[in-house]
């Protein structure tokens, strides 16, 4: 099981921003002490009918309140910005890692599962970094500052008033494991349903041709019901935190009324100090209530992080060796295939295939469906694992050629048509790279695009 702590490495480049946000949270809670302190002084002045001494505490209270609001806003901006930046790095790294995996990985893992990890899981981890950090830092600094102030005023009242709070923590911990388990189940079911939707949309013409609409619709409804059931199970666990915390947190106020009221009667503390005690104890209610939310957030983040780690630890079955790249040349290459055999699973796709493709010549590979034509082309691009000494380009074994160098010089048109979400010019120029992409793309029979609407035709590039 992956630890959420291992995900914190993505926050290291932004630790200054993160520390600044935490510093602002500390300042927020320190300033709130000033609010409570001068609230108590103003109230005590009114109780003692010292009206001339009321204005100064009120003005100071307002000043501390304004600073509290400003520092709170700054803390959230900095912490959330750091989490967003780390999310961008994580998503980019995951995408780059996916680019290194062979097609075999995508045959074994559905598109919906991969997309669920790149979207839902990454967003959940970012929420753990952002909102989780805010609530954790706020809870720690709130308890540290408030308890210090209360202990300095009256240790007995302070200790009795906070008795319910450790109980709240242990209850939250007891529920956290169940939250983790149910969250993993929800995310797995969501990935399955996402994959089904993607497959149905991609094959909508086939579904309509064979009249499978009702069958696929029934399967979708069944998957939706399973996802709803898993979500309801997870929700039943999460909602237990709220009522428990809402019940236990007010116990501290009740204890303060009982113990603090007697302390006022006996003269141990004055009315102003009692008022400050009540304000600060109320201040602890929100961090305590959000403690349950934070625990749930961390458990959901851990579940998502473990799925992302599983993806990161997946290694391609195609070994990319650190060898010199192919020399850049516009001349046709000499391709030679010697006794090539490819086996996928227990099935032999290519069995002792040999041929030679001389520079400038054209070779057609024909055969019935499933005979291995596409597999042969994938082998030439090293999209699948190729044995050593089977394929040579200009006399060099392709297993010794870096993948980026090999694929940069091979043009491969798969059976599945696709367009990138960019201009037609960029789609045509794909693979050329650099500033020469557009001029070179113009030479690729662009006159065939003359029938396209104005603005997309070649002259509008």
C-alpha positions as CSV (number, residue, x, y, z in Angstrom):
1,X,0.0,0.0,0.0
2,X,1.4,3.3,-1.1
3,X,1.9,5.9,1.7
4,X,0.4,9.4,1.1
5,X,3.7,10.7,2.5
6,X,5.5,9.5,-0.6
7,X,3.4,11.9,-2.7
8,X,4.8,14.9,-0.9
9,X,7.9,14.9,-3.0
10,X,5.9,16.7,-5.7
11,X,5.4,19.6,-3.3
12,X,9.2,20.1,-2.7
13,X,9.7,22.5,-5.6
14,X,7.0,24.7,-4.2
15,X,7.9,24.4,-0.6
16,X,8.5,28.1,-0.2
17,X,5.0,28.9,-1.5
18,X,3.6,26.2,0.8
19,X,5.6,27.4,3.8
20,X,4.4,30.9,3.2
21,X,0.8,29.7,3.2
22,X,1.3,27.8,6.4
23,X,3.0,30.9,7.9
24,X,-0.1,33.0,7.0
25,X,-2.3,30.4,8.7
26,X,-0.1,30.7,11.9
27,X,-0.5,34.5,11.6
28,X,-4.3,34.0,11.2
29,X,-4.6,32.0,14.4
30,X,-2.3,34.4,16.4
31,X,-4.4,37.3,15.2
32,X,-7.5,35.6,16.4
33,X,-6.0,35.5,19.8
34,X,-5.9,39.2,19.6
35,X,-9.6,39.3,18.6
36,X,-10.6,37.1,21.6
37,X,-8.3,39.0,24.0
38,X,-9.6,42.5,23.2
39,X,-13.2,41.2,23.0
40,X,-12.7,40.1,26.7
41,X,-11.1,43.4,27.7
42,X,-13.9,45.4,26.1
43,X,-16.6,43.3,27.8
44,X,-14.9,43.5,31.1
45,X,-14.7,47.3,30.8
46,X,-18.5,47.3,30.2
47,X,-19.1,45.1,33.2
48,X,-17.0,47.4,35.3
49,X,-18.8,50.5,33.7
50,X,-15.5,51.9,32.5
51,X,-17.0,53.3,29.3
52,X,-14.0,55.3,28.5
53,X,-11.9,52.1,28.2
54,X,-14.2,50.4,25.7
55,X,-13.2,52.2,22.5
56,X,-9.6,51.2,22.4
57,X,-10.3,47.4,22.7
58,X,-13.0,47.6,20.1
59,X,-10.7,49.4,17.6
60,X,-8.0,46.9,18.2
61,X,-10.5,44.0,17.9
62,X,-11.5,45.3,14.4
63,X,-7.9,45.7,13.4
64,X,-7.0,42.1,14.4
65,X,-10.2,40.9,12.6
66,X,-9.2,42.6,9.4
67,X,-5.7,41.2,9.5
68,X,-7.1,37.8,10.3
69,X,-9.3,37.9,7.2
70,X,-6.4,39.0,5.0
71,X,-3.9,36.4,6.2
72,X,-6.5,33.7,5.8
73,X,-7.1,34.6,2.2
74,X,-3.3,34.7,1.5
75,X,-2.8,31.3,3.2
76,X,-5.4,29.7,0.9
77,X,-4.1,31.3,-2.2
78,X,-0.5,30.2,-1.6
79,X,-1.3,26.7,-0.4
80,X,-3.8,26.0,-3.2
81,X,-1.4,27.4,-5.8
82,X,1.3,25.1,-4.6
83,X,-1.1,22.1,-4.8
84,X,-2.2,23.1,-8.4
85,X,1.4,23.4,-9.6
86,X,2.3,20.0,-8.1
87,X,-0.8,18.6,-9.7
88,X,0.4,19.9,-13.1
89,X,3.8,18.2,-12.5
90,X,2.2,14.9,-11.5
91,X,-0.1,14.8,-14.4
92,X,2.7,15.7,-16.9
93,X,4.9,13.0,-15.4
94,X,2.1,10.4,-15.6
95,X,1.4,11.3,-19.2
96,X,5.0,11.1,-20.1
97,X,5.2,7.7,-18.4
98,X,2.2,6.5,-20.4
99,X,4.0,7.4,-23.6
100,X,6.8,5.0,-22.7
101,X,4.4,2.0,-22.2
102,X,3.9,-0.4,-25.1
103,X,0.6,-1.1,-26.8
104,X,0.4,-4.3,-24.8
105,X,-0.3,-2.3,-21.7
106,X,-3.3,-0.6,-23.3
107,X,-4.6,-4.0,-24.5
108,X,-4.6,-5.2,-20.9
109,X,-6.0,-1.9,-19.4
110,X,-9.1,-0.2,-20.6
111,X,-9.1,3.4,-21.7
112,X,-11.6,4.3,-19.0
113,X,-9.3,3.0,-16.2
114,X,-6.4,5.0,-17.6
115,X,-8.5,8.2,-17.9
116,X,-9.9,7.7,-14.4
117,X,-6.4,7.6,-13.0
118,X,-5.3,10.7,-14.9
119,X,-8.4,12.7,-14.0
120,X,-10.2,11.6,-10.8
121,X,-7.3,10.2,-9.0
122,X,-5.0,13.1,-9.8
123,X,-7.7,15.6,-8.7
124,X,-8.2,13.7,-5.4
125,X,-4.5,13.7,-4.7
126,X,-4.4,17.5,-5.4
127,X,-7.3,18.0,-3.0
128,X,-5.3,16.1,-0.3
129,X,-2.3,18.4,-0.9
130,X,-4.4,21.6,-1.0
131,X,-7.5,21.4,1.2
132,X,-5.8,18.7,3.3
133,X,-2.8,20.9,4.0
134,X,-5.0,23.9,4.8
135,X,-7.2,21.9,7.3
136,X,-4.2,20.1,8.9
137,X,-2.2,23.3,9.3
138,X,-5.2,25.2,10.6
139,X,-6.1,22.5,13.1
140,X,-2.5,22.2,14.5
141,X,-1.9,26.0,14.8
142,X,-5.4,26.6,16.2
143,X,-5.0,24.1,19.0
144,X,-1.4,25.2,19.7
145,X,-2.2,28.9,20.0
146,X,-5.6,28.5,21.7
147,X,-4.4,26.0,24.2
148,X,-1.3,28.0,25.0
149,X,-3.4,31.1,25.7
150,X,-6.0,29.1,27.8
151,X,-3.3,27.3,29.8
152,X,-1.7,30.6,30.7
153,X,-5.0,32.0,32.0
154,X,-6.4,28.9,33.9
155,X,-4.9,25.5,33.2
156,X,-7.7,23.6,35.1
157,X,-10.5,25.1,33.0
158,X,-8.5,24.7,29.8
159,X,-7.8,21.0,30.4
160,X,-11.4,20.2,31.3
161,X,-12.9,22.1,28.4
162,X,-10.8,20.2,25.8
163,X,-11.6,16.8,27.2
164,X,-13.9,15.8,24.3
165,X,-11.4,16.7,21.5
166,X,-9.1,13.7,21.9
167,X,-12.2,11.5,21.7
168,X,-13.1,13.1,18.4
169,X,-9.7,12.3,17.0
170,X,-9.9,8.6,17.9
171,X,-13.4,8.3,16.5
172,X,-12.2,9.8,13.2
173,X,-9.2,7.4,13.1
174,X,-11.5,4.4,13.6
175,X,-13.6,5.4,10.6
176,X,-10.6,6.3,8.3
177,X,-9.8,2.7,7.3
178,X,-13.4,2.1,6.2
179,X,-13.3,5.3,4.2
180,X,-10.1,4.2,2.4
181,X,-11.6,0.8,1.5
182,X,-14.9,2.1,0.1
183,X,-13.1,4.9,-1.8
184,X,-10.9,2.4,-3.6
185,X,-14.0,0.4,-4.6
186,X,-15.8,3.5,-5.9
187,X,-12.7,4.5,-8.0
188,X,-12.3,1.0,-9.5
189,X,-16.0,0.9,-10.4
190,X,-15.8,4.4,-11.9
191,X,-12.9,3.3,-14.1
192,X,-14.9,0.3,-15.4
193,X,-17.9,2.4,-16.2
194,X,-15.8,5.1,-17.9
195,X,-14.2,2.4,-20.1
196,X,-17.6,1.0,-21.1
197,X,-18.8,4.5,-22.1
198,X,-15.7,5.1,-24.1
199,X,-15.9,1.8,-25.9
200,X,-19.6,2.3,-26.7
201,X,-19.0,5.8,-28.1
202,X,-16.1,4.6,-30.2
203,X,-18.1,1.7,-31.7
204,X,-21.5,3.4,-31.9
205,X,-21.8,2.6,-35.7
206,X,-21.1,-1.1,-35.0
207,X,-23.7,-1.1,-32.2
208,X,-26.3,0.5,-34.4
209,X,-25.5,-1.8,-37.3
210,X,-26.1,-5.0,-35.3
211,X,-29.0,-3.6,-33.3
212,X,-27.2,-3.9,-29.9
213,X,-28.5,-0.7,-28.5
214,X,-30.7,-2.3,-25.8
215,X,-27.9,-4.8,-24.8
216,X,-25.4,-2.0,-24.4
217,X,-27.9,0.2,-22.6
218,X,-28.7,-2.6,-20.2
219,X,-25.0,-3.1,-19.5
220,X,-24.6,0.6,-18.9
221,X,-27.5,0.8,-16.5
222,X,-26.1,-2.2,-14.6
223,X,-22.7,-0.6,-14.3
224,X,-24.4,2.7,-13.2
225,X,-26.3,0.8,-10.5
226,X,-23.1,-0.8,-9.2
227,X,-21.4,2.6,-9.1
228,X,-24.4,4.0,-7.3
229,X,-24.3,1.2,-4.8
230,X,-20.5,1.7,-4.1
231,X,-21.0,5.4,-3.8
232,X,-23.9,4.9,-1.3
233,X,-21.7,2.6,0.8
234,X,-18.9,5.1,0.8
235,X,-21.3,8.0,1.7
236,X,-22.8,6.0,4.6
237,X,-19.3,5.7,6.1
238,X,-18.4,9.3,5.5
239,X,-21.6,10.8,6.9
240,X,-21.0,9.1,10.2
241,X,-18.3,11.6,10.9
242,X,-20.5,14.6,10.9
243,X,-23.1,13.6,13.5
244,X,-20.4,12.2,15.8
245,X,-18.3,15.4,15.6
246,X,-21.3,17.7,15.9
247,X,-22.3,15.8,19.1
248,X,-18.9,15.7,20.7
249,X,-17.6,19.2,19.9
250,X,-20.3,21.1,21.9
251,X,-19.4,19.1,25.0
252,X,-16.4,21.4,25.4
253,X,-18.7,24.4,25.5
254,X,-21.0,22.7,28.1
255,X,-17.9,21.9,30.3
256,X,-16.8,25.5,30.0
257,X,-20.2,26.8,31.1
258,X,-20.1,24.5,34.1
259,X,-16.5,24.9,35.1
260,X,-15.8,28.3,33.8
261,X,-19.0,29.7,35.3
262,X,-18.0,28.5,38.7
263,X,-14.5,30.0,38.2
264,X,-16.2,33.4,37.5
265,X,-18.3,33.1,40.6
266,X,-15.3,32.2,42.8
267,X,-13.3,35.1,41.3
268,X,-10.6,32.8,39.7
269,X,-11.3,34.5,36.3
270,X,-13.3,37.6,35.4
271,X,-16.2,37.9,32.9
272,X,-14.0,39.2,30.2
273,X,-11.6,36.2,30.5
274,X,-14.6,33.9,30.5
275,X,-15.8,35.5,27.3
276,X,-12.4,35.1,25.7
277,X,-12.4,31.4,26.8
278,X,-15.8,30.9,25.2
279,X,-14.7,32.6,21.9
280,X,-11.5,30.6,21.7
281,X,-13.1,27.3,22.5
282,X,-15.7,28.0,19.8
283,X,-12.7,28.7,17.6
284,X,-11.6,25.1,18.1
285,X,-15.0,23.7,17.0
286,X,-14.4,24.3,13.3
287,X,-10.9,22.8,13.1
288,X,-12.3,19.8,15.0
289,X,-15.2,19.4,12.7
290,X,-13.0,19.7,9.7
291,X,-10.7,17.1,11.2
292,X,-13.1,14.4,10.1
293,X,-13.3,15.9,6.6
294,X,-9.5,16.0,6.6
295,X,-9.2,12.4,7.6
296,X,-11.6,11.4,4.9
297,X,-9.8,13.5,2.4
298,X,-6.4,11.9,3.3
299,X,-7.9,8.4,3.1
300,X,-9.4,9.2,-0.3
301,X,-6.0,10.7,-1.4
302,X,-4.2,7.6,-0.2
303,X,-6.5,5.4,-2.2
304,X,-5.9,7.5,-5.3
305,X,-2.2,7.8,-4.8
306,X,-1.8,4.0,-4.5
307,X,-3.5,3.7,-7.9
308,X,-1.2,6.3,-9.4
309,X,1.9,4.6,-7.9
310,X,0.7,1.3,-9.4
311,X,0.7,3.1,-12.8
312,X,4.1,4.7,-12.2
313,X,5.6,1.4,-11.3
314,X,4.4,-0.3,-14.5
315,X,7.4,-0.8,-16.8
316,X,7.3,-1.2,-20.5
317,X,8.2,-4.6,-21.9
318,X,10.2,-2.8,-24.6
319,X,13.7,-2.0,-23.4
320,X,15.0,1.4,-24.6
321,X,18.8,1.2,-24.7
322,X,21.2,4.1,-24.3
323,X,22.8,3.7,-27.8
324,X,23.7,6.3,-30.4
325,X,20.7,7.5,-32.4
326,X,20.2,6.9,-36.1
327,X,21.8,9.6,-38.3
328,X,19.3,12.1,-39.6
329,X,18.9,11.6,-43.3
330,X,16.3,12.2,-46.0
331,X,17.4,9.2,-48.0
332,X,15.3,6.0,-47.9
333,X,16.5,3.4,-45.5
334,X,17.5,-0.2,-46.2
335,X,15.2,-2.5,-44.1
336,X,16.0,-6.2,-43.6
337,X,13.9,-8.7,-41.7
338,X,15.6,-12.0,-40.8
339,X,13.7,-15.0,-39.4
340,X,11.3,-12.8,-37.3
341,X,8.9,-14.6,-35.0
342,X,6.5,-12.8,-32.7
343,X,4.4,-14.5,-30.0
344,X,1.7,-12.7,-28.0
345,X,0.5,-14.8,-25.1
346,X,0.3,-18.4,-26.2
347,X,-0.4,-17.5,-29.9
348,X,2.3,-17.2,-32.5
349,X,1.5,-14.2,-34.7
350,X,4.6,-14.2,-37.0
351,X,6.5,-17.3,-37.6
352,X,10.0,-17.1,-39.2
353,X,9.2,-14.1,-41.5
354,X,12.1,-12.8,-43.7
355,X,12.2,-10.2,-46.4
356,X,14.3,-7.3,-47.6
357,X,13.1,-3.7,-48.4
358,X,15.7,-1.9,-50.5
359,X,16.0,1.9,-50.6
360,X,13.4,3.5,-52.9
361,X,11.4,0.3,-53.4
362,X,7.9,-0.5,-52.3
363,X,6.8,-3.8,-50.7
364,X,3.1,-4.8,-50.1
365,X,2.3,-7.3,-47.3
366,X,-1.0,-9.0,-48.0
367,X,-2.9,-11.6,-46.1
368,X,-6.2,-12.5,-44.5
369,X,-7.6,-10.8,-41.4
370,X,-5.5,-11.8,-38.3
371,X,-2.6,-13.0,-40.3
372,X,-0.2,-10.6,-38.6
373,X,0.2,-7.7,-41.1
374,X,-0.4,-5.0,-38.4
375,X,1.8,-6.9,-36.0
376,X,4.7,-6.8,-38.6
377,X,4.3,-3.0,-39.0
378,X,4.2,-2.6,-35.2
379,X,7.4,-4.6,-35.0
380,X,9.2,-2.3,-37.5
381,X,8.3,0.6,-35.2
382,X,9.1,-1.4,-32.1
383,X,5.7,-0.8,-30.7
384,X,5.9,-4.4,-29.5
385,X,8.8,-6.4,-28.2
386,X,11.1,-7.6,-31.0
387,X,13.9,-10.2,-30.5
388,X,17.5,-9.2,-31.1
389,X,18.9,-9.9,-34.5
390,X,15.6,-10.0,-36.4
391,X,15.1,-6.5,-37.9
392,X,17.8,-4.3,-39.3
393,X,17.7,-0.7,-40.6
394,X,20.8,0.2,-42.7
395,X,22.5,-2.8,-41.2
396,X,21.8,-1.8,-37.6
397,X,19.7,-4.0,-35.2
398,X,16.6,-1.9,-34.3
399,X,16.8,-3.2,-30.7
400,X,20.0,-1.1,-30.4
401,X,18.4,2.1,-31.7
402,X,16.9,4.5,-29.2
403,X,13.1,4.5,-29.5
404,X,12.8,8.2,-30.0
405,X,15.4,8.2,-32.8
406,X,13.7,5.2,-34.5
407,X,10.2,6.5,-34.4
408,X,11.2,10.0,-35.5
409,X,12.3,8.6,-38.8
410,X,9.5,6.1,-39.4
411,X,6.1,7.1,-40.8
412,X,3.3,4.8,-39.6
413,X,-0.4,5.2,-40.5
414,X,-2.4,2.9,-38.2
415,X,-5.8,1.5,-39.2
416,X,-7.6,3.7,-36.7
417,X,-8.0,7.2,-38.1
418,X,-7.5,10.0,-35.7
419,X,-6.8,13.8,-35.5
420,X,-5.1,15.7,-32.7
421,X,-7.0,18.6,-31.3
422,X,-5.1,21.2,-33.2
423,X,-5.0,22.7,-36.7
424,X,-4.9,20.6,-39.9
425,X,-1.5,22.1,-40.6
426,X,-0.1,20.7,-37.3
427,X,-1.7,17.3,-38.0
428,X,0.0,17.1,-41.4
429,X,3.3,18.4,-40.1
430,X,3.4,16.0,-37.1
431,X,6.8,14.4,-36.8
432,X,8.8,17.1,-38.7
433,X,9.2,19.3,-35.7
434,X,10.9,22.7,-35.3
435,X,10.4,25.7,-37.5
436,X,10.6,23.7,-40.7
437,X,7.3,21.9,-39.9
438,X,5.0,24.2,-41.8
439,X,7.1,24.6,-45.0
440,X,7.6,20.9,-45.2
441,X,4.0,20.2,-44.6
442,X,3.0,22.4,-47.5
443,X,4.8,20.1,-49.8
444,X,2.7,17.0,-48.8
445,X,0.1,17.2,-51.6
446,X,-1.9,19.9,-49.9
447,X,-3.8,20.6,-53.0
448,X,-6.1,17.7,-51.9
449,X,-7.3,20.0,-49.2
450,X,-8.7,22.6,-51.6
451,X,-12.2,21.3,-51.1
452,X,-12.1,22.3,-47.4
453,X,-14.0,25.5,-46.3
454,X,-12.2,28.8,-46.5
455,X,-9.9,29.3,-43.5
456,X,-8.9,25.7,-43.3
457,X,-7.6,25.4,-46.9
458,X,-3.8,25.5,-47.3
459,X,-3.7,29.1,-48.2
460,X,-5.1,30.0,-44.8
461,X,-2.3,28.2,-42.9
